[in-house]
Amino acid sequence: MTTRRDFVRQVGAGAAAALVPLPNVLGLRAEHAGTIRFGYAAITWGGNDEQAIEEIGAVGFPGIQLRSGVLSRFGDRPSALRDLLARHKLTFVALSSGNVSIDPATEARTIDEHVAHAKFLRDAGGLYLQLIDERPKGRDVAAGDHERLGHLLTEIGKRTSALGIPVAYHPHLGSIGEKPADIDRVLSASDPRYVRLLLDVAHYQAGGGDPVAAIRKYADRLLLLHIKDLREKQFVELGRGTVDLRGVFAALRDVHFSGWAIVELDSVPDKKGTPRESAEISKRYLEGVIGAKVS
């Protein structure tokens, strides 16, 4: 689980307000609860990052996760992004750095790309670098692929840690780390000093796993979370699917997790709705059902 040492950089504006105990509605005792900070992912806005920043801040989430597309506007001006986030009282929790290919022909380029993203993240005042792997092209996953991925993640993590940026591996549908057994193999092949886990509770469930059990199993590797819900094969706002979110937060309590939980929704499921409305729905669920203080 996340410790104070993981927070190698000071969190930005709004973090202090987010340092709240896990909710008593789940029967937590304050002296045994960790602290959880809530952010929201900009992915729902489909690349309109400045609107996402404005609206996530207005809804009241104190943290944000951005994707690597933000570099197209701010890549040579990280301080401008840092200032923009500060004006909206948002901590830059994580950057989705893109995919990690295990193709040996692209290894050097892959490492350099993610290290460059980590430098940008550092200079923009961010905390964590998210990495997702990609399945080999033109063939099935083979023996040895998990080990190669684990070693490559470790190499990236070694280099980004020198910049003060920890790496979080995000297992994902359609990737080498899609199923629980695959995640085990990748994590076993990676160095826990340099590769931590971003657990997405809905992706983990869609891959055949129990996210509540996963929190307990991976407590020592858990760096941060994606909190989302799942209805059949569609990601939906919190409380509108089948993920045991009450159980998720109870498990976080039990393992004394202290860190960031990013609410993520790939796209608005109701085409009449807006990204901001979806964020408001999930915030109401966190505060009204889970009992968390988000703002």
N, C-alpha and C positions, 0 to 999 in steps of 0.2 A: 504494500500500500504506500501511498505517497507520504513522504516525510518532509520535514522542514528543509532538509538538504536538497530536495528536489527543486525547490523554488530558488533556483540559482540567480534569478533576476527578480527584482521587485515587481510585484503586480502593479498594473497601472491604475488609473483613476477608477473608482467605483469598487475596488476589490474589498476594501474594509467593510463596506456595507453588505457585502455578500458573505462575510464570514459568519454564518449562522449555524446553530446546531441542527443536526438532523431532526426531523419533526417528531414531537411528542405524540401526535395522533397515532403513531405506530407503536406506542408503548415504550419509547426510549427513555432512558434515564440520562439526564443532562451530563452527569459526571462521567458517563461511559460513552457518550456519543462523540463522533468525529465532527468535523466541519465540512460543509459542502458549499461550493460556489456554483452558481448557475450561469451558463452562457447560452447563446443561441447561434445557430449556424446560418451563414448568409446564403447557402446554396439555394434556398427556396426562392430567392429573388432572381435566379437565372443569370447571374453575372452583373446585375445592376448593384454593384457593391456600395456605392454612395447612398443609394436609397435604403439598402439593407442596414447600413450603419445608422442612418437617421432613425429608421423605424424600430430597430432593435433597441436602441437607446431610449426611444420614446415609450415603448412598451414597458421598459423597466428592467430588462435583463442587464446585468453589470458586465457580462463578458460576451465575446464574439469569436467565432471561427470563420476565417476567410479561406478562399481557394487560391491556387497559384495564379489564376487569371488576373488577380489584383495587381500583379507585377506589370501588366501591360500599361497601366496608368501610373503606378507608383514605384516601379522597379528601380528607377534612378533617383527617387525622392522618398526614401523610407521615412525621413523625418516629417514630411508632409502628411503621410498616413498616420504616424504617431500623434501628430497634433490634431488631426481630424478625429481620431478615436478619443482623445482626451477631451475634446469639446463636447462629445456626446457621452462622456463618463463611461467609456467602455475599455475593458482590459482585452488586449489582443491575446487570447488564450492559445490559439493554435492556428497553424497554417497547413492546409491540405496541400502537400507538396507534389502530389501526383503519384504515378505508378513506378514501381521498381521492377525492372525486367531482369530476369536471370540469364539472359542471352550473353555468353562470354564476349561476343563481339561488341557489345554496347556497354560493358561493365564500367570502363573508365568514364565514359560520357554520363552514365547514370549516376555514378558517385559524384562527379563534379556538379551536375545539375542540382542535386539535393543539398549539397554543401553550400552552393550559391544561394539557394532558397533559405537555408538556415542563417546565412549572413544577413540577408534582407530582413528576415524575421527578427533577428537580434537588433538590428539597427532601427527597426520600426517599434521596438519595445515589446516584442512578443515572447511567448514562453516555450511552446512545444511545437515540434515538427511531426506531422502525421504522414506516415508512409503506408501505401496500399500496394500489394504486389499484383502482378498480372500473370495470367496463365500463359504457358508457352504457346507460341503461334504454330498452328499446323499439326499439333500432336497433343495427346493426352498427357496429364501430369505423370511423370515417371519416378521410379525410385531414385533418390538422390536429389530431386528438385527441392524438397523441403530443406535439406541440409544446405544446399547451395544458397537458397534464399536466406536462411538463418545467418550464414557467414557474411553475405552481402549486406544485410541489415546491420550486422555488427560493425562492419567496416565503415558504413555511413555514420552509425552512431558514435564510433570513436572520434571521427572527424568533427561532427557537430558538437559533441560534448566539450571539445576544446574551445568552442565558441560560446559555451554556456547554454547550449540548446539541446535538451534531451529529445531522443527519438521515441515516438509512440507508434508501434505497429498496429494497424487497423485491419483485422481479418474481415473479409467482405464476400458477399455472394459473387460468384463468378471468378473467384481468385483461387490461388493455390491453397490459401487458408480459409476455404469456405466452410468446412465441416470441423467439428470439435477435435477429431483425431488428427486432422491436418494441422490445426493450430498448435496442438501439443508438439507435433514434430518440428514445426518451425521454431517455437519457443525453446524447445530442448536444444536445437542446433545453434541458437543465438546466445550471446553473452548477456546475462541479466544486468550487468553493469552499464551496458550501452543500449540495450533494447528493452523497452517497457511495453506494456499492453494498453491499447485503447480498445475497450470492450464496447461494442455497439450491441445493445441488448436485443434489438429487433433483428439485426443481421444474424446474430448468434442463434436466435430462435428459428429463423427461417432456414438456417443451415442444419437444423436438427438438434440443437442443443438447448439446455435449460439455463437461461441467463442468471437466474438466482443462484443455482449451483456453481456457475462459472465465477461469479463474484467471490464466493468462498474459496474456490479452487485456486484462482489466480491472484489472491489478495496481495501476495508479495511482489507481483509483477505489474499490478494495476496502477497506471499513471493517471488516466482520465477516462471518461465514459461518453458515449453518445446515447442519449435517452430518446427513444422514439417508440411508437406503437405500430402494430402490424395487424391488419385485417385481411384475412386470406392471403393474397399475394401483393397487397398494396400497403405502403407505409402511410400512416394516418396520424392525426394529432393525438396527444396523450389522452388516454381514457376512452378512446374510440376503437380500440383493437383488443387483442388477446394477450398481450405481454403482461405478466404479473408485476406491475410496477410497484404495488405495495410491497410485494416480496423482494423486489430489487432494492428498495430503500431500506427495508428491514435488514437485508444482508449487508448492505453498506454500513449500517449501524454496527452489526455484529463483528465486522472485521475492522472497525474503527477507521474507516476510510476518511481521509481528509484531502480534498482536492476539488477539481472542476468536473461538473457534469454539463455537457453541451446538449441542449435539446436540438434535434436535427430532423428536418423534414425535406426530402428531396424535391418535392413539388406539392402544390396545393391539391389535395384529392378532390375537393369540390370546385369545379371549374368556375362557379359563380363567386367563389371566395377570393381572398387576397392573401399574400404572404403575411401581412401584418395581422389579419384576422386569425390566421392559423396560429401565429405566435401568441396571440391573446388567449386563444382557447387552451393552449398547453400551459400557459402561465396560470390561468384560472384553475386548471386541474392540479398543478403543483401546490398552489396555495390553498385551494378549497378542499381537495381530497387527500393529498399527501400531507398537507399542513406545513409546507416549507415556506420560508420567507425568501422570495426571489429577489426583490429589489434591494 
